[in-house]
């Protein structure tokens, strides 16, 4: 892969343009679809240079297209707006200090992404998020990325083996995924950790399998009920809680990982909007930080203030681009890969 340039940040084998990345799903596939609504893309992203981020993480992609609990339709006419908003109301709701969602890995599938979206995002540094229900599905996804994306052309492949709103026992497949899929990847692998599981054990198993870095944390499994009827807010009943409310949980997980002796680089996410949020995560032990729903779903009436929010994100980008963490804490950890990413 060659040596990182001075403008780049090296987290083990993961090469970032700086220490600020975007979280999975919030910006769709890194490029907007045509139509009434830029599906999967926050309107704020139209006013932010995505190529300036350390990396842009895609929506989690599966072997086959999935509607999940939502829909993959992107060609919504104006008359379809009420139906679209109704659908959103069943899978995404604002709650105290954050958001709860149950999209359920709604995505176009790995083949369509690699064909229709990836070629349009070559100016971005990309982390491709993948998810499956078996070790074999992760192998298939890794092979698809290997076949299309040359080694060194993306930052990493992120393994989502922890989604809280997909009804699956990921614990039962984790060891198989690590054993069978990590070593096949021509790209560095990041493992996304759940705060509801034994994340310290998962991190240690990931390190032993040759994973290059960790994402901490995935959303927190949560529930909200209508106080008048007792009915769940979301069609899936349970969803993933994100936003400002989970920041203390994210900080705790990062800190506990470091206290337990985990040395893999950590990309931290959970409630980050400001430079102070980033610094808290750096002090807790993170090597990079990721902007998720607290940023991209910022609730402004009709998103009329999106250009202003875009300016705030640009200012944050500039500060992170200039940020240099103490060498003794950050930047020295290197994962020991089992795959030759140049092959």
HELIX and SHEET records of a PDB file:
HELIX    1   1 UNK A   43  UNK A   47  5                                   5    
HELIX    2   2 UNK A   50  UNK A   52  5                                   3    
HELIX    3   3 UNK A   78  UNK A   80  5                                   3    
HELIX    4   4 UNK A   81  UNK A   91  1                                  11    
HELIX    5   5 UNK A  110  UNK A  112  1                                   3    
HELIX    6   6 UNK A  113  UNK A  117  3                                   5    
HELIX    7   7 UNK A  118  UNK A  121  5                                   4    
HELIX    8   8 UNK A  135  UNK A  148  1                                  14    
HELIX    9   9 UNK A  171  UNK A  181  1                                  11    
HELIX   10  10 UNK A  182  UNK A  184  5                                   3    
HELIX   11  11 UNK A  199  UNK A  209  1                                  11    
HELIX   12  12 UNK A  244  UNK A  246  5                                   3    
HELIX   13  13 UNK A  247  UNK A  259  1                                  13    
HELIX   14  14 UNK A  275  UNK A  284  1                                  10    
HELIX   15  15 UNK A  293  UNK A  296  1                                   4    
HELIX   16  16 UNK A  301  UNK A  303  5                                   3    
HELIX   17  17 UNK A  306  UNK A  322  1                                  17    
SHEET    1   A 2 UNK A   9  UNK A  11  0                                        
SHEET    2   A 2 UNK A  14  UNK A  16 -1                                        
SHEET    1   B 9 UNK A  20  UNK A  22  0                                        
SHEET    2   B 9 UNK A  55  UNK A  57  1                                        
SHEET    3   B 9 UNK A 126  UNK A 130  1                                        
SHEET    4   B 9 UNK A 156  UNK A 160  1                                        
SHEET    5   B 9 UNK A 189  UNK A 193  1                                        
SHEET    6   B 9 UNK A 213  UNK A 216  1                                        
SHEET    7   B 9 UNK A 265  UNK A 269  1                                        
SHEET    8   B 9 UNK A 288  UNK A 291  1                                        
SHEET    9   B 9 UNK A  20  UNK A  22  1                                        
SHEET    1   C 4 UNK A  92  UNK A  95  0                                        
SHEET    2   C 4 UNK A  98  UNK A 101 -1                                        
SHEET    3   C 4 UNK A 238  UNK A 242 -1                                        
SHEET    4   C 4 UNK A 220  UNK A 223 -1                                        
END                                                                             
